[in-house]
Amino acid sequence: MSGILGGLIGSFATASTNSYESIATVSGTGSSGTITFSSIPSTYKHLQIRASYQASTTDNPYMRVGGGSIDSGGNYSWHHLFGNGAAVNQNGNGSQSFTYFGYSQNSTNPNAGIIDILDYASTSKNKTFRILAGQDNNGGGEVALWSGSWQNSSTAIGTISLITAGTFSTDSRFALYGIKGA
């Protein structure tokens, strides 16, 4: 093709099938409420976690990160926009010891989420998280957008812990991917 149309089509980058690389996959044990990814290589632009899980409690699960050890200080913030088909709501908080990553409102139904961790290897800016999450509640579930941050500009993320107050079932799966950058 030539001309304007050819120039426009040629200017759009096509999605590469090798843009994502699997780093690790972890399953729930049925006896632990913590899933940890550690020794994460700093060779990617961003990280993504894809989760399908069921927890034994109705508390929302949360995430903590760190360089080697997990930071449990008040260095996180989160924002939440959610709807259930009948209502929409929002909330948020700063100076927290974690950031939420999804739901566990019903301990008998599955939950799903995608967590993007942007510029995780940077040692010059705070880290940002964006999460798309949802839950089934026998026809009355919710879908939500979460955002969060870890206010640590000098440390690259090398460890991630996903935590629930109860336990993650053996049907729970968490997959960590590295996203290549330009």
C-alpha positions as CSV (number, residue, x, y, z in Angstrom):
1,M,0.0,0.0,0.0
2,S,1.1,3.5,-0.6
3,G,-0.1,7.0,0.2
4,I,-1.9,8.0,3.4
5,L,-3.6,4.7,4.1
6,G,-0.4,2.8,3.7
7,G,1.4,5.2,6.0
8,L,-1.3,5.0,8.6
9,I,-1.4,1.2,8.6
10,G,2.4,1.0,8.7
11,S,2.6,3.4,11.6
12,F,0.6,1.2,13.9
13,A,2.8,-1.3,15.8
14,T,1.4,-4.8,15.8
15,A,1.2,-6.7,19.0
16,S,4.1,-9.1,19.4
17,T,3.3,-12.6,20.5
18,N,6.4,-12.6,22.5
19,S,5.8,-9.4,24.4
20,Y,4.9,-11.3,27.6
21,E,7.2,-13.9,29.2
22,S,6.0,-16.3,31.9
23,I,8.1,-15.8,35.0
24,A,6.3,-18.1,37.5
25,T,2.9,-19.7,38.3
26,V,1.8,-20.4,41.8
27,S,-1.2,-22.4,43.1
28,G,-3.0,-22.0,46.4
29,T,-2.3,-24.7,48.9
30,G,-5.6,-24.6,50.8
31,S,-3.6,-24.1,54.0
32,S,-1.9,-20.7,53.4
33,G,-3.1,-17.2,52.9
34,T,0.0,-15.9,51.2
35,I,1.3,-16.3,47.6
36,T,4.8,-14.9,47.1
37,F,6.8,-14.3,44.0
38,S,10.5,-13.6,44.8
39,S,13.8,-13.1,43.0
40,I,12.0,-11.3,40.2
41,P,14.4,-10.4,37.5
42,S,14.7,-6.7,36.6
43,T,14.9,-7.3,32.9
44,Y,11.3,-6.3,32.0
45,K,9.6,-2.9,31.6
46,H,6.4,-3.9,33.5
47,L,5.0,-6.9,35.3
48,Q,1.5,-8.5,35.1
49,I,-0.2,-11.0,37.5
50,R,-3.2,-12.9,36.3
51,A,-5.2,-14.4,39.1
52,S,-8.1,-16.7,39.5
53,Y,-8.7,-17.4,43.1
54,Q,-11.0,-18.4,45.9
55,A,-10.3,-17.5,49.5
56,S,-11.7,-18.9,52.7
57,T,-12.7,-15.5,54.1
58,T,-14.7,-12.6,52.9
59,D,-11.9,-10.1,53.5
60,N,-10.5,-8.3,50.4
61,P,-7.1,-9.7,49.6
62,Y,-4.2,-7.3,49.5
63,M,-0.7,-6.9,48.1
64,R,2.7,-5.9,49.5
65,V,6.0,-5.6,47.6
66,G,9.6,-5.0,48.3
67,G,13.1,-5.2,47.0
68,G,14.2,-8.4,48.7
69,S,12.1,-8.3,51.9
70,I,8.4,-7.2,51.9
71,D,7.6,-3.6,52.9
72,S,4.8,-3.6,55.5
73,G,5.1,0.1,56.5
74,G,2.6,2.8,55.7
75,N,4.0,3.4,52.2
76,Y,1.1,2.4,50.0
77,S,-2.1,4.0,48.7
78,W,-5.1,2.7,46.9
79,H,-8.2,3.9,45.0
80,H,-11.2,1.9,44.1
81,L,-14.1,2.4,41.7
82,F,-16.7,-0.4,41.6
83,G,-20.2,-1.3,40.5
84,N,-22.6,-4.2,40.8
85,G,-25.2,-3.5,38.2
86,A,-27.4,-1.6,40.7
87,A,-25.0,0.9,42.2
88,V,-21.6,2.4,41.7
89,N,-19.3,3.6,44.4
90,Q,-15.7,4.7,45.0
91,N,-13.2,5.0,47.9
92,G,-9.5,5.3,48.6
93,N,-6.9,5.7,51.2
94,G,-3.2,6.7,51.6
95,S,-0.5,5.9,54.1
96,Q,-1.5,2.2,54.2
97,S,0.5,-0.9,54.9
98,F,-0.8,-2.6,51.7
99,T,-2.7,-2.0,48.5
100,Y,-5.8,-4.1,47.6
101,F,-5.7,-6.2,44.5
102,G,-9.2,-7.7,44.3
103,Y,-12.2,-9.3,46.0
104,S,-13.0,-12.1,48.3
105,Q,-16.5,-11.1,49.2
106,N,-17.9,-14.6,48.9
107,S,-15.8,-17.5,50.0
108,T,-17.7,-20.0,47.8
109,N,-17.4,-18.3,44.4
110,P,-14.4,-17.6,42.2
111,N,-12.7,-14.2,41.9
112,A,-10.5,-13.0,39.0
113,G,-8.1,-10.1,38.5
114,I,-5.3,-8.7,36.4
115,I,-2.7,-6.7,38.2
116,D,-0.3,-4.5,36.2
117,I,2.8,-3.3,38.0
118,L,4.3,-0.4,36.0
119,D,8.0,0.4,35.9
120,Y,8.7,-2.1,38.7
121,A,12.4,-2.0,38.1
122,S,12.8,1.7,38.4
123,T,15.1,3.1,41.0
124,S,14.0,6.7,40.4
125,K,10.2,6.8,40.9
126,N,7.4,5.4,42.9
127,K,5.7,2.2,41.6
128,T,2.2,2.2,40.3
129,F,-0.4,-0.6,40.2
130,R,-3.6,-0.9,38.2
131,I,-6.0,-3.7,38.7
132,L,-9.1,-4.9,37.0
133,A,-11.0,-7.3,39.2
134,G,-14.3,-9.0,39.5
135,Q,-16.2,-11.6,41.5
136,D,-19.2,-13.7,41.0
137,N,-21.8,-13.8,43.8
138,N,-24.4,-16.1,42.3
139,G,-25.5,-13.4,39.9
140,G,-24.9,-10.4,42.2
141,G,-21.2,-9.9,41.8
142,E,-19.1,-6.8,41.2
143,V,-16.5,-5.5,38.8
144,A,-13.9,-3.0,39.9
145,L,-11.0,-0.9,38.9
146,W,-8.3,-0.4,41.5
147,S,-5.2,1.7,41.4
148,G,-2.4,1.8,44.0
149,S,1.1,2.9,44.6
150,W,4.2,2.0,46.6
151,Q,5.9,5.2,47.7
152,N,9.5,4.0,47.3
153,S,11.4,5.6,44.5
154,S,14.8,4.1,45.2
155,T,14.1,0.4,45.3
156,A,13.1,-2.0,42.4
157,I,10.4,-4.5,43.1
158,G,12.0,-8.0,43.5
159,T,9.4,-9.6,45.7
160,I,5.5,-9.5,45.6
161,S,3.2,-11.0,48.2
162,L,-0.5,-11.5,47.7
163,I,-2.3,-12.0,51.0
164,T,-5.7,-13.0,52.3
165,A,-6.9,-13.2,55.9
166,G,-7.9,-16.8,55.4
167,T,-6.4,-19.3,52.9
168,F,-6.3,-19.5,49.1
169,S,-8.0,-22.7,47.9
170,T,-6.1,-25.3,45.9
171,D,-8.1,-24.1,42.8
172,S,-6.4,-20.7,43.1
173,R,-3.9,-19.8,40.4
174,F,-1.5,-16.8,40.2
175,A,0.7,-16.3,37.1
176,L,3.4,-13.7,36.9
177,Y,4.5,-12.3,33.6
178,G,7.2,-10.0,32.5
179,I,6.3,-7.4,29.8
180,K,9.1,-6.4,27.5
181,G,9.5,-2.7,26.7
182,A,10.9,-0.7,23.9
